[in-house]
Amino acid sequence: MRVGVVTFPGSLDDVDAARAVTVAGGEAVALWHGDHDLHGVDAVVLPGGFSYGDYLRCGAIARFAPVMTEVIAAAQEGLPVLGICNGFQILCESHLLPGALIRNDARRFVCRDQRLRLDNVGTAWTSAYEQGQEVVIPLKSGEGGYIADADTLDRLEGDGRIVARYLEHNPNGAMRDIAGVTNERGNVVGLMPHPEHAVDDLCGSVTDGLGFFRSVLAVATA
Amino acid sequence: MARVVVDVMPKPEILDPQGKAVHGALPRLGFEGVTEVRQGKRFELEIEGELTDDRMAQVRLMAATLLSNPVIEDFDVRVEEATQ
């Protein structure tokens, strides 16, 4: 299973994401923002960071990077795509996922171990978890407040497309405590917390994030 | 040459933490009587040649595609008269 990890100018967590793929047992393939093809990968991770310096809006410029033309087309055909933090913002800007992410309501950058509940384990990226499982995954973002209009939120809830919710404390004002959502098909997932930072006992308090990467490997071997 | 200005503002129903922070700072500086602050962006586009309807349509497309995110923002496009 080859999982592409895109590096944009300003990406920070591409190396951690690639390492998480490796720890989960996959082969990580480095993709460059200027690439015009996906080098035959079986899935793509859009990592966290500050692509293009967060100029204009977070993810707004990355969305028009050459590689995103390929990612969007492939995602619409069912390729598993996970957007983490800045990657989630890029997926929303690309309209692969509904809604948007705005500045935290408390106006502070938040960095904490965040408890989450997984509300949809039917996606390409969450099948390794139990429905309703509670996990702890680091969250580190300044513009992580998920918003969408009421009709969209109702539809997401009705269709079970809310993948993860914040528990105990809503860290950023996200509507309905939303930490992650998926598309109708369940192959595209956007997540504000960083599962790639929670895959190794050596450098983190938890390994709860590994399931995201194991899930997508299971898709390929299924 | 013509200058086209695109104003982008967060939609009224969208929380604007930056505007709120500015609003909170004003009384601390002794400025009173401001009931709300909303913060947006202003883009100034210098357009070459004559400003045709086609060009203006292009600018509106730029505004809707890149300069604003229609999920959270509204935009307004206007031509700025040249001042000598």
Boltz contact constraints between the chains, C-beta under 6 A:
constraints:
  - contact:
      token1: [A, 57]
      token2: [B, 69]
      max_distance: 6.0
  - contact:
      token1: [A, 100]
      token2: [B, 69]
      max_distance: 6.0
  - contact:
      token1: [A, 100]
      token2: [B, 71]
      max_distance: 6.0
  - contact:
      token1: [A, 100]
      token2: [B, 72]
      max_distance: 6.0
  - contact:
      token1: [A, 103]
      token2: [B, 17]
      max_distance: 6.0
  - contact:
      token1: [A, 107]
      token2: [B, 17]
      max_distance: 6.0
  - contact:
      token1: [A, 107]
      token2: [B, 21]
      max_distance: 6.0
